[in-house]
Amino acid sequence: MGLGGCIILIAVGAILTFATDWDMQGVNLDLVGIIFMIVGLIGVATFSSIARRRRVMVPPATTVVEERHHTRDGYNDGYGV
């Protein structure tokens, strides 16, 4: 589940908890909404910790050496260099 799915879970949970007054027999919609919000928050925390780990940049193990060839008169054909 990505970050978007977690945010949708939080939004649906908030709607069920705070914006509805439906009564379903055997189902407490307030509790279902709170559970959705908690699961969404756990998902956001997990996603952000995984994303933070991926952002760590490791320096390359080998050193890059740039070589420059000096030429005379702009020619570099291998003769007279």
N, C-alpha and C positions, 0 to 999 in steps of 0.2 A: 504494500500500500504506500503510495507516494504522499507527498505533502498535501496535495489537493484533496485526496481522499480523507486525510485526517481532519482537514479544515471543514470538509462537508459533514463528517461525523459530529464535530463540535457544533456546527450550525444546526443540524437536525436535532441534536440533543437539546440545545437551547430552545429551539422552537417547541419541542415536545414538553419541556419542563415549564417554560415561562409563558408561552403564547397560546396554549390550548387549554380548553376546559372540558375535553371529551371524557366521558366515563365509559370504560370498557369493563365488562365483568371478568374478573380474574386477572386483569392486567393493570398495573399501576404505571401510567404513562409518565408520571414525574420520575419514578425510579428508572424507567427505561431511558429517559432523556439524560438523567445524571450518569448512567452507565455509558451511554454514547459519548458524552462529553469527557469522561475519564479516559475511555479508550482512545479518543481523539488526541487528548493531551499526551498520553503515553506514546502514541504514534509520532506526534510532533517532536517530542524529546528524543525518541529513538532515531528518527530521520535526521535531526540536527546533529546528533553525536556521530552518526555515520558520515554525514556530509563534512563535518569538521575533520574527521580522520582522513578523508579522501583529499582534502585541501593541503595536507602537509607536503611540502616540496623537499625532495631529497636531492642534494647536489650530485652532479654526475661524478662517477668514480674516476673517469679518465679526464685528463687535462686536454683541452682543445688548443692546438698550436696552429697559428695562422702563418703560412709561409708566403713570402712576397718575392717575386722574381723581378729583378731590376733589369730593364732592357735599355739598350742604347738606341737612340733615334726612333723609338717607338716600335722597333722590329723585335720579334721574338720567334725566330725560326730555328734557333739552335746553333747558328753559325756566328762565330766571333763574340760570343758572350762570355 
